[in-house]
């Protein structure tokens, strides 16, 4: 829980707010889930790991595991304290070992989850196509039964001094135990789902559509807002 509070505090100090919406709830309460949950998201900023902890713990009440590229973990080793583990995209044998490791972790009991960035590295949030690696597909095949959710994230400067984060979680794709999967086909399918979620989020935020979002973290106020509050302390006239 210490890592969660560090992540939450860091987001509070850097952003005006984090807004969240989900197309559907979990299939069951975390303690009664019959299969682990895999969230797969776009990777646009350094803050994504912190955001993953906020969403997974605060919104869903799940135990988080984060899969990140080996190069990034070597560059920022403190991320290993936050439940991150590495995958070497350049070494197929080592990558499969990482997949085996997380599969065992996710099967330890109900309430386990994985947050994965299939793009493998930080890329601009407007980049299309997303160009997924196949690690997500291999992980699903190795884990077996699981619920897989696309997570679109968007960082925006709107009317506030500090940026805001918007998180949109799409509908789950359930994979059954023993289901015959072709990794490339699964990768293509899931990439298309996240692309649709990202494009919809971009279009809605750009036109001011926010009614479906709830604020899960209220961060720093703008200077003008604080000044208005200060003026409100003094009687008028």
C-alpha positions in Angstrom: 0.0 0.0 0.0 3.0 2.3 0.5 3.6 2.3 -3.2 0.0 3.2 -3.9 0.1 6.2 -1.7 3.4 7.4 -3.2 1.9 7.1 -6.7 -1.3 8.8 -5.6 0.6 11.7 -3.9 2.8 12.2 -6.9 -0.2 12.4 -9.3 -1.9 14.8 -6.9 1.1 17.2 -7.0 1.6 17.1 -10.8 -2.0 17.1 -12.2 -5.2 19.0 -11.7 -7.3 15.9 -11.8 -7.7 12.3 -12.9 -11.0 11.4 -14.5 -12.3 7.9 -15.0 -15.0 5.9 -16.8 -15.6 2.3 -17.5 -18.0 0.6 -19.9 -18.8 -2.1 -17.5 -17.8 -3.2 -13.9 -15.8 -6.3 -13.1 -17.5 -9.6 -13.6 -17.5 -10.2 -9.8 -16.0 -8.6 -6.6 -12.2 -9.0 -6.5 -12.3 -11.7 -3.9 -14.7 -13.8 -6.0 -13.3 -13.4 -9.5 -12.9 -16.8 -11.1 -10.1 -15.5 -13.4 -7.4 -12.8 -13.3 -7.8 -9.5 -15.0 -5.4 -8.1 -17.6 -5.5 -4.4 -18.5 -3.7 -3.3 -21.6 -3.1 0.4 -22.2 -1.4 2.8 -24.5 2.0 4.1 -23.3 2.2 7.9 -23.8 4.0 9.2 -20.7 6.4 8.5 -17.9 3.4 8.7 -15.5 1.6 5.7 -16.8 2.9 3.3 -14.2 1.7 5.6 -11.4 -1.7 5.9 -13.1 -2.0 2.1 -13.3 -1.5 1.8 -9.6 -4.2 4.4 -8.9 -6.8 2.8 -11.2 -6.1 -0.8 -10.3 -6.1 -0.3 -6.5 -8.4 2.6 -5.9 -11.1 1.8 -8.6 -10.9 -2.0 -8.9 -9.4 -3.1 -5.6 -7.1 -5.5 -7.3 -3.5 -6.5 -6.7 -1.4 -4.9 -9.4 1.5 -6.3 -11.4 3.0 -4.1 -14.1 4.9 -5.5 -17.1 7.5 -3.0 -18.6 10.3 -3.1 -21.1 13.7 -4.2 -19.7 15.4 -1.0 -21.0 13.0 1.2 -19.1 13.3 -0.7 -15.9 17.1 -0.5 -16.1 16.8 3.2 -16.7 14.4 3.7 -13.8 15.1 0.8 -11.4 13.0 2.3 -8.6 9.9 1.1 -10.6 10.7 -2.4 -9.5 9.5 -1.3 -6.0 6.1 -0.5 -7.5 5.4 -4.0 -8.6 7.0 -3.7 -12.0 8.8 -6.6 -13.7 10.7 -6.5 -16.9 10.4 -8.2 -20.3 13.2 -8.3 -22.8 11.6 -7.5 -26.1 14.9 -8.3 -27.9 15.4 -11.8 -26.4 12.6 -14.2 -27.2 13.7 -16.8 -24.6 13.9 -14.3 -21.8 10.6 -12.7 -22.8 8.9 -16.1 -22.5 10.4 -16.6 -19.1 8.8 -13.3 -18.1 5.5 -14.5 -19.5 5.8 -17.7 -17.4 6.5 -15.7 -14.3 3.5 -13.4 -14.6 1.2 -16.4 -15.4 2.2 -18.0 -12.1 1.7 -14.8 -10.2 -1.8 -14.3 -11.7 -2.9 -17.8 -10.8 -2.0 -17.4 -7.1 -5.6 -16.5 -6.2 -8.5 -14.2 -6.9 -8.0 -10.5 -7.2 -4.8 -10.6 -9.2 -4.2 -8.3 -12.2 -1.7 -7.4 -14.8 -1.3 -4.0 -16.4 0.7 -4.2 -19.7 1.8 -1.7 -22.3 1.8 -3.7 -25.6 3.6 -0.9 -27.5 6.7 -1.7 -25.5 7.9 1.8 -25.1 6.6 5.4 -24.6 5.1 6.8 -27.8 3.1 9.9 -28.7 -0.5 9.5 -27.7 -1.6 10.4 -31.3 0.5 7.8 -33.0 -1.4 5.4 -35.2 -1.1 2.5 -35.7 -0.2 1.5 -32.2 2.1 -1.3 -33.4 1.7 -3.8 -30.6 4.3 -6.4 -29.8 2.9 -9.9 -29.4 3.7 -10.2 -25.7 0.1 -9.5 -24.8 -1.1 -12.4 -26.9 1.5 -14.8 -25.6 0.6 -13.8 -22.0 -3.1 -14.4 -22.5 -2.4 -17.8 -24.1 -0.1 -18.8 -21.2 -2.5 -17.5 -18.4 -5.5 -19.2 -19.8 -8.9 -18.0 -18.4 -8.8 -14.2 -18.0 -10.7 -11.0 -18.4 -8.9 -8.6 -20.8 -9.8 -4.8 -20.8 -8.6 -2.1 -23.2 -7.5 1.1 -21.3 -7.3 4.3 -23.2 -5.5 7.2 -21.4 -5.2 10.8 -22.5 -3.2 13.7 -21.0 -4.7 17.1 -21.7 -4.3 20.8 -20.9 -7.8 22.1 -20.8 -9.0 25.1 -18.8 -6.7 24.6 -15.9 -3.1 25.5 -15.1 -2.1 21.9 -14.6 -2.8 19.0 -17.0 -5.7 16.5 -16.5 -5.7 12.8 -17.2 -8.7 11.0 -18.7 -9.0 7.2 -18.4 -11.5 5.2 -20.4 -11.8 1.4 -19.9 -13.6 -0.5 -22.6 -15.6 -3.7 -22.4 -13.9 -6.9 -21.4 -12.9 -9.7 -23.7 -13.1 -13.0 -21.9 -10.7 -15.8 -22.8 -11.7 -19.2 -21.7 -9.4 -21.9 -20.3 -8.1 -24.1 -23.1 -9.3 -21.7 -25.8 -7.3 -22.2 -29.0 -5.6 -18.9 -29.7 -3.5 -17.6 -32.6 -1.2 -15.0 -31.0 -1.0 -12.7 -34.0 -4.8 -12.7 -34.5 -5.4 -12.0 -30.9 -2.8 -9.2 -31.0 -4.5 -7.6 -34.1 -7.9 -7.9 -32.5 -6.9 -6.3 -29.2 -4.9 -3.5 -30.9 -8.0 -2.6 -32.9 -10.1 -2.5 -29.8 -7.7 -0.1 -28.0 -7.4 2.0 -31.1 -11.2 2.5 -31.2 -11.2 3.3 -27.5 -8.4 5.9 -27.9 -10.0 7.6 -30.9 -13.4 7.8 -29.2 -11.7 9.3 -26.1 -9.8 11.8 -28.2 -12.9 12.9 -30.1 -15.1 13.3 -26.9 -12.5 15.3 -24.9 -11.8 17.6 -27.9 -15.5 18.5 -28.0 -15.9 18.9 -24.3 -17.9 15.7 -23.6 -17.2 14.7 -20.0 -20.6 13.7 -18.6 -19.7 10.0 -18.3 -16.5 10.6 -16.3 -16.0 10.6 -12.5 -13.1 12.3 -10.8 -11.0 9.7 -8.9 -8.3 12.2 -7.9 -8.6 15.9 -7.4 -5.2 17.4 -7.6 -3.7 20.9 -7.6 -5.9 24.0 -8.3 -4.9 26.7 -10.7 -3.4 30.0 -9.5 -6.5 31.9 -10.6 -8.8 29.5 -8.7 -6.8 29.9 -5.5 -6.7 33.7 -5.9 -10.5 33.8 -6.4 -10.9 31.8 -3.1 -8.6 34.2 -1.4 -10.7 37.2 -2.6 -13.8 35.4 -1.3 -12.5 35.7 2.2 -12.9 39.5 2.2 -16.3 41.2 2.4 -17.4 43.1 -0.7 -18.2 46.8 -0.6 
